[in-house]
Amino acid sequence: MGVRSDLDAGFDFEIVDEFLDHYSMMVESMEVMILDLAKPAAYKRSINELFRVFHNIKSASGFLKIIPMTKLAAFVESELETLRERETPANEETIAWLLNVSDMFATWQDDLRLDNPLSKINFSLLKIPDLEK
């Protein structure tokens, strides 16, 4: 039994289906927003939108008790809060880290779609990049 079956057993189908639809849209939009963090003209808009995406994932996955997803989203949200205070574009290390985070959420999207167990978090994601370079 995979993560989707667990959700269907514990929650109303409509709630799970709505989460999966919104989660899919958020995951698919992450990469463009992350890449835009390197562009001075797009930085503020992209960092604020990316923050909202991770906040929404944290809230929804918390409600559905998808603990690894909630924890990683909260961790990333915290780092994005730091980046929101800056005026300058993100550095390459930060963008590479966020792209790897995005890949983890995409892997979880596949796990949900295929009803697999939730993949383990790649622990390299827990190493915060140097945000100042």
LOFISE-662853 format. One record per residue (C-alpha): residue in three letters; x negated, y negated, z. Coordinates in Angstrom, 3 decimals. Example, Ala and Ser with C-alpha at 12.3 -4.5 7.8 and 13.67 -1.06 7.14 Angstrom:
residues 2
> r xx yy zz
> ALA -12.300 4.500 7.800
> SER -13.670 1.060 7.140
end
This chain:
residues 133
> r xx yy zz
> MET 0.000 0.000 0.000
> GLY -1.378 -3.373 -1.030
> VAL -1.018 -6.938 0.111
> ARG 2.057 -7.576 -2.042
> SER 3.849 -4.552 -0.594
> ASP 3.007 -5.757 2.910
> LEU 4.463 -9.179 2.136
> ASP 7.603 -7.702 0.578
> ALA 8.098 -5.492 3.640
> GLY 7.751 -8.389 6.072
> PHE 9.398 -11.315 4.308
> ASP 12.325 -12.165 2.086
> PHE 11.583 -11.474 -1.588
> GLU 12.398 -15.052 -2.603
> ILE 9.868 -16.486 -0.129
> VAL 7.140 -14.147 -1.357
> ASP 7.980 -14.788 -5.002
> GLU 7.944 -18.567 -4.489
> PHE 4.597 -18.336 -2.696
> LEU 3.118 -16.269 -5.527
> ASP 4.331 -18.751 -8.155
> HIS 2.932 -21.767 -6.308
> TYR -0.275 -19.960 -5.373
> SER -0.861 -19.048 -9.005
> MET -0.450 -22.671 -10.111
> MET -2.792 -23.913 -7.385
> VAL -5.503 -21.356 -8.158
> GLU -5.310 -22.087 -11.865
> SER -5.687 -25.835 -11.285
> MET -8.648 -25.629 -8.881
> GLU -11.473 -25.350 -11.408
> VAL -10.583 -28.518 -13.321
> MET -10.248 -30.516 -10.097
> ILE -13.567 -29.165 -8.819
> LEU -15.388 -30.047 -12.036
> ASP -13.846 -33.530 -11.921
> LEU -15.567 -34.112 -8.565
> ALA -18.749 -34.867 -10.526
> LYS -17.045 -37.706 -12.414
> PRO -17.062 -41.095 -10.649
> ALA -13.752 -42.195 -12.208
> ALA -11.937 -38.975 -11.253
> TYR -13.545 -38.287 -7.859
> LYS -10.998 -39.830 -5.469
> ARG -7.959 -38.456 -7.260
> SER -9.503 -34.985 -7.579
> ILE -10.754 -34.722 -3.993
> ASN -7.376 -35.776 -2.619
> GLU -5.500 -33.331 -4.845
> LEU -7.922 -30.521 -4.046
> PHE -7.481 -31.223 -0.336
> ARG -3.694 -30.951 -0.758
> VAL -4.078 -27.647 -2.617
> PHE -6.124 -26.088 0.192
> HIS -3.822 -27.558 2.831
> ASN -0.806 -26.027 1.078
> ILE -2.526 -22.647 0.730
> LYS -3.502 -22.752 4.409
> SER 0.063 -23.534 5.472
> ALA 1.802 -21.020 3.222
> SER -0.646 -18.174 3.856
> GLY -0.450 -18.908 7.578
> PHE 3.330 -18.561 7.475
> LEU 2.953 -15.272 5.592
> LYS 0.217 -14.094 7.984
> ILE -2.423 -13.637 5.261
> ILE -5.180 -14.300 7.786
> PRO -8.346 -14.222 5.607
> MET -6.746 -16.602 3.117
> THR -5.598 -18.919 5.904
> LYS -9.026 -18.980 7.515
> LEU -10.928 -19.667 4.296
> ALA -8.459 -22.355 3.224
> ALA -8.784 -24.057 6.634
> PHE -12.582 -23.875 6.444
> VAL -12.636 -25.416 2.961
> GLU -10.022 -28.013 3.920
> SER -12.298 -29.157 6.745
> GLU -15.227 -29.622 4.364
> LEU -13.027 -31.414 1.857
> GLU -11.986 -33.812 4.618
> THR -15.657 -34.778 4.936
> LEU -15.885 -35.277 1.184
> ARG -12.744 -37.450 1.191
> GLU -14.608 -40.005 3.286
> ARG -17.226 -40.483 0.572
> GLU -17.092 -42.741 -2.435
> THR -19.737 -40.996 -4.522
> PRO -19.207 -37.921 -6.710
> ALA -20.000 -34.467 -5.357
> ASN -23.417 -32.970 -5.985
> GLU -24.118 -29.797 -8.000
> GLU -24.522 -27.628 -4.885
> THR -21.124 -28.661 -3.556
> ILE -19.446 -28.113 -6.917
> ALA -21.060 -24.665 -7.284
> TRP -19.885 -23.723 -3.773
> LEU -16.335 -24.886 -4.496
> LEU -16.296 -22.955 -7.786
> ASN -17.302 -19.823 -5.847
> VAL -14.511 -20.527 -3.362
> SER -12.123 -20.891 -6.291
> ASP -13.293 -17.495 -7.577
> MET -12.462 -15.928 -4.198
> PHE -8.922 -17.312 -4.323
> ALA -8.613 -16.066 -7.931
> THR -9.721 -12.599 -6.772
> TRP -6.993 -12.712 -4.132
> GLN -4.524 -13.743 -6.807
> ASP -5.431 -10.562 -8.706
> ASP -5.122 -8.534 -5.488
> LEU -1.612 -9.903 -4.984
> ARG -0.611 -9.325 -8.598
> LEU -1.965 -5.755 -8.656
> ASP -0.753 -4.947 -5.119
> ASN -4.292 -4.111 -3.982
> PRO -5.615 -4.572 -0.470
> LEU -6.950 -8.109 0.011
> SER -10.613 -8.287 -1.008
> LYS -13.141 -9.160 1.682
> ILE -14.435 -12.731 1.846
> ASN -17.845 -13.165 0.315
> PHE -19.811 -14.367 3.344
> SER -21.979 -16.662 1.212
> LEU -18.881 -18.870 1.017
> LEU -19.220 -19.581 4.723
> LYS -22.546 -21.346 4.179
> ILE -21.681 -25.005 3.808
> PRO -23.596 -26.736 1.027
> ASP -25.625 -29.882 1.663
> LEU -22.958 -32.436 0.943
> GLU -25.402 -35.342 0.901
> LYS -27.812 -34.429 -1.912
end
